[in-house]
Amino acid sequence: MKKQNLSGKLLILCICVATVCSMSGCTSMQETGREPSWINQLYDRKYNEDTYLCAVGSGSSREKAVDAAFSSLSQVFNSKVRSVTTVSSLSTAATDAFGSVTFTDSSQMLDQGTVSSSTDKIIGAEVVNTYIDENARIYVRVALHRSRTADLYKNEIGELSSSINQLKLQSQTSADPLSAYFILRKAYGLAQRQQALIDQVEVLSKKKQTAALPSLERQLTTLASSIQVGVKVTVLSSVEPMKVTAAESLRSAFAQSLQSLGFKVVSDEKLATASLDILYTLEPVNLAGSPYEYARYELTAQLKEHDRLLLSYHKSDRQAALSSKDALAKALRQASGDSVQGFVNQMEQEFGSVED
């Protein structure tokens, strides 16, 4: 199973720039004249590292300086979270969900109009100091109160725990393994979000936190491996050379999609707990007066448990090319790509539906 890109990406931080001073007991102070020590030394007696996480940014305007400071804070936070995070994956390839982290020294910051880091939001961070140098360049220091921010994350962690437990219960009481799997997969997605928050709390509190993700991952892997699918492909076409090619291509594409979910694809029907029957029809099409050659295909995929139909997927389309051979090849590529993904999406929708 592929890691869901935590899209990206696996770290999810909530961002809320708090400007109400009462939230952290801080006040934003504007300074001029002599360069303050916090520009090169982030922490001091008032904002010590045990209580706060700080960053500095600069820019030609206050807005750009604040953007730079929050970008730096995001990078520092992400790097600390990354150092305590164990990247989990159900596939054989583990991919770092947070991407590479670039450190920016406060004296080297450039103007930034937007924050471009993997942290979308930072809860409870405030601008606590502002300084304008002799060249009218603006510097700001932002501070994040560790314990108060951790408490906010803990509230969201608790809400996610309730949702995860509800999905786990529905998975356990599901009538068939496929439904149980896809419902538990939703719980796993929530657990990944929860894990990101837990890692953030660990960074803020400097204390080890307990997470449900590893055990849930093992449950999902075990459940997926118990689902064994036999794949059968039938190709109907007047173009004989395409029959073998299409059958091999479609079987490989569907088998890979099932294996990416953690299922086992078996050739012995006696070992299969479910069967996937695929019917693919492919024919060349001639349109009078058209400079192009066309190919039309229809694909039907039926997932069965013994003789019981669990799901039926259908897709048809027409492809154009300068030659009939190329049109037939394009139709097969689309069937092996878009149609396979459409089948997986329909499985997730139908088997993964949960009761409110």
RANOR-V508131 format. One record per run of one state. SS is the DSSP state (hx for helix, st for strand, lp for the rest). FROM is the first residue (numbers start at 0). TO is the last residue. Records with the same first field share a line. If there is no record, write none. Layout:
SS->FROM-TO ; FROM-TO
This chain:
lp->0-12 ; 17-19 ; 23-27 ; 31-35 ; 39-50 ; 59-60 ; 84-104 ; 108-119 ; 132-136 ; 172-175 ; 205-211 ; 225-226 ; 237-238 ; 260-262 ; 266-267 ; 271-272 ; 285-291 ; 305-306 ; 321-322 ; 351-355
st->13-16 ; 28-30 ; 51-58 ; 120-131 ; 137-144 ; 227-236 ; 263-265 ; 273-284 ; 292-304 ; 307-320
hx->20-22 ; 36-38 ; 61-83 ; 105-107 ; 145-171 ; 176-204 ; 212-224 ; 239-259 ; 268-270 ; 323-350
